[in-house]
Amino acid sequence: MSETIITKTFYSEYFDEAIEDIYLLEKETASKLWDLKIDSKSNNFFKLSNDNIIILNSKNIGDWRNYYDKDDILGLQSFLNLNIEWKSDNIVLFCINKETIIKTNYCIFLNNIFNFLELYDDCPILLNENGECMYFAPLGNIFHSLYKI
């Protein structure tokens, strides 16, 4: 995959300078992944059709905004770990839109979840390598879904 470490991109202001292993994918690579894993006809979450597998299979599992408003990152991390069984070393893709996808592992995402949500909180989709995803609605809802069956 063609990628650039996040600290050398426009998005660096959202992360600590010492952060490692967070990468912005090149636009072409991001577009191919979006088409393959999310939808070839849309370019962002809000353009997904209601019959998209991510939307169809989604279940509301909680609220991230309450944790964010209280600056309780440990609470949100614990909540997600109790409700989602993702391995800490799983590669995850934080999908903002068809051309903007950030790659890291789940542990790094969890440790920096507020930074990711400050960067984009308008329904980013987080994909893992096992065919599961979460998306974070602007009003605070967290949805869990499958993106492949």
BELQUI-V704188 format. One record per residue. N is the residue number from 1. RES is the residue in one letter. NEAR is the number of other C-alpha atoms within 10 Angstrom. Layout:
n: (N/N)
res: (RES/RES)
near: (NEAR/NEAR)
This chain:
n: (1/2/3/4/5/6/7/8/9/10/11/12/13/14/15/16/17/18/19/20/21/22/23/24/25/26/27/28/29/30/31/32/33/34/35/36/37/38/39/40/41/42/43/44/45/46/47/48/49/50/51/52/53/54/55/56/57/58/59/60/61/62/63/64/65/66/67/68/69/70/71/72/73/74/75/76/77/78/79/80/81/82/83/84/85/86/87/88/89/90/91/92/93/94/95/96/97/98/99/100/101/102/103/104/105/106/107/108/109/110/111/112/113/114/115/116/117/118/119/120/121/122/123/124/125/126/127/128/129/130/131/132/133/134/135/136/137/138/139/140/141/142/143/144/145/146/147/148/149)
res: (M/S/E/T/I/I/T/K/T/F/Y/S/E/Y/F/D/E/A/I/E/D/I/Y/L/L/E/K/E/T/A/S/K/L/W/D/L/K/I/D/S/K/S/N/N/F/F/K/L/S/N/D/N/I/I/I/L/N/S/K/N/I/G/D/W/R/N/Y/Y/D/K/D/D/I/L/G/L/Q/S/F/L/N/L/N/I/E/W/K/S/D/N/I/V/L/F/C/I/N/K/E/T/I/I/K/T/N/Y/C/I/F/L/N/N/I/F/N/F/L/E/L/Y/D/D/C/P/I/L/L/N/E/N/G/E/C/M/Y/F/A/P/L/G/N/I/F/H/S/L/Y/K/I)
near: (8/11/16/16/18/23/20/12/11/9/14/15/13/16/18/11/11/6/13/13/13/20/19/25/22/16/15/14/17/25/20/15/19/24/14/10/13/24/22/14/11/15/18/19/20/11/10/17/14/10/9/12/17/26/18/13/14/17/15/14/16/17/17/25/21/15/17/17/9/9/12/14/18/12/15/21/18/12/16/17/14/10/11/14/8/18/13/14/11/16/18/25/28/23/24/22/18/22/20/20/25/23/23/21/18/21/17/18/22/19/13/17/18/22/16/18/19/12/16/15/19/17/23/23/25/21/24/21/12/14/12/18/22/24/24/23/18/15/13/17/18/20/21/23/20/19/22/13/6)
